[in-house]
């Protein structure tokens, strides 16, 4: 009798299958939202009471453990407790910053959020296990992070479902949230889990003054109840609307998948406009072909989908609709062409209520602009804000970096991207200068234009006290945080573009976007992608400019051009006899003679003033222009502290310029990069005389007031 052999197959755990699929996802779904559900799901119901500035809500959270850890608890953000009292980390850090005492709200205007009930979906009460967590050596009075302990750990591949009831007071003049009369802007408002990192635990920092946010991708279904007649805008798109005539209330439900935050706004007097971005109408076929050819891609790879645009404007700004609309179209177009198509069906632009502190902020599929009553048509505002905040939907929304720990990865890349888009869409614009809200250009002629694409950090020496890549709360102060993660980071990226070329720079950013959409990349992921795409090992660049505080400063310390003598003076041996050649026969230029020598000796001394060095792969260029119009170009590897270059030419040197193409825009002092042979001091003395004359007049005027 033949025995049957039973083959025992090993069952692969679910989370391993998920991890394999997740690693392959960028190649299976290069741009679209993934075909599988995100790790978190929210079903939220919230009611706004505008008279009391209160919201009450209930949320069901389903979290799937997609790691190999057994997870015993969950940490939540309660962001509004940052505005509960001055014991919060936010206010403790604000107190340490000079001039930020104005953040303290008026009496009775503090904001907060309370968890009133917390249970598992099966009814087991979790509220007794709640406790506040004080991470980052934070204030013991801080209540912005809370922990809940599960009855038993959540094993790999398992899900846990929680139901949380909460009540919150809307902060008045808080940061990124607030209300003015009956108009509300609501963000960071619901108890939100941190991000669980395999082997590390929950990444859930308290709300710091200088940081933004970090959350996991999720499915959102949010039902918002407001008084009837309110205009409501939110993340995602509207899927249903009901009206309770007895209570004079409306409930509008919004939904979206694969976003990691949800914000909304409500006011009775918003003006709502809706229009579609039709890609075929906004982008000519010739432009698509040009982009595809430049990037070396197929035509279909750069085609963009249509997007529904919702714009909510305050009544006083309705006349600015066309400027808002055109700026949003330009942002959708160029971010899409360069960095990949926008994957959601809708984008909502909000002109937020004045005084809510919510202008110029980004949320997935939903962002705020910022404008004023009086505008100059040549100043790119509100256009600059609109392009920038939409761009965050790429660098914060789709590649969701940890803004607590590596803010530059969003802010710096997006500042660089904003400059590129504004330069391409609008060209240079006038500086935004005003007096009491009135554009200065109305009263004075302002010929100076601001070139967005050449924007650079002007305070490199100041911000070099901190590296670009640093936890947001560890910067010296708010100024250092802002200049580093925005301007210095952007300037570094502009330098990188000049080194590797525009095409490789755009391809690198596009590949970073493609590879890490709907994931949480770190700085090293970006470094690796840029090195891979450019074909250079760029780790030295990132180590030098983003991970250290070394100052980059190369310059010319000396430029001399003198006649070469026809004969050398002194005592020489000739036929065994010593012969002295007097100076009058030396051939040096005699001022009384009109004849000029045939040859000039030119010497240029270049120096490395800072600690940062260029890479030998990207040497510095030195250009010297001579009076006869000829030029000499040399390269210097920049490794030593100085170098000397000598030339013999039949003309005197006119000027010398180190890095004439201005590749190294990160250079801390561009003023020492060039030098004239005969430098004129007339301009300096003229400016100095004007300064002292003006100061004298001011002092005389003030003395007359005593």
Secondary structure, DSSP 8 states (H G I E B T S, - for coil): -------------HHHHHHHHHHHHHHHSSSS--SS--SEEEEEEEEEETTTTEEEEEEEEEEE--SSS-EEEEEEE-GGGGGT-TTSHHHHHHHHSTT-GGGS--TT---EEEEEEEEETTS-B-GGG-EE---TT--TT--SEEEEEEEEEE-TT-EEEEEEEEEEE--SS-SS-EEETTEEEE-S-S-EE-EEETTTEEE-----TT-------EEEEEEEEEETT-EEEESSEEEEEEEETTTTEEEEEEEEEEES---EEEETT-EEEEEEE-HHHHS-HHHHHHHHHHHT--HHHH----EEEEEEE-GGGGGGHHHHHHHHHHHHHHHHHHH----SSEEEEE---TTSS-SS-EETTEEE----SS--TTB-TTHHHHHHHHHHHHHTTTB---TTT-THHHHHHHHHHHHHHHHHHT--EE---EETTEEGGGTS----EE-GGG---S-HHHHTTS-SSS-GGGSSSHHHHHIIIIIIHHHHHHHHHHHH-HHHHHHHHHHHHHHHTTB---HHHHHHHHHHHHSS--HHHHHHHTSS-----EEEEEEEEEE--SS--EEEEETTEEEEE-GGGS----TT-----S-EEEEEEEEE-SS----GGG-EEEEEEETTS-EEEEEE---SSEEEEEEEESS-EEEEEETTT---TT-S-GGGGEEESS---HHHHHHHHHHHHHHHHHHHHHHTT-
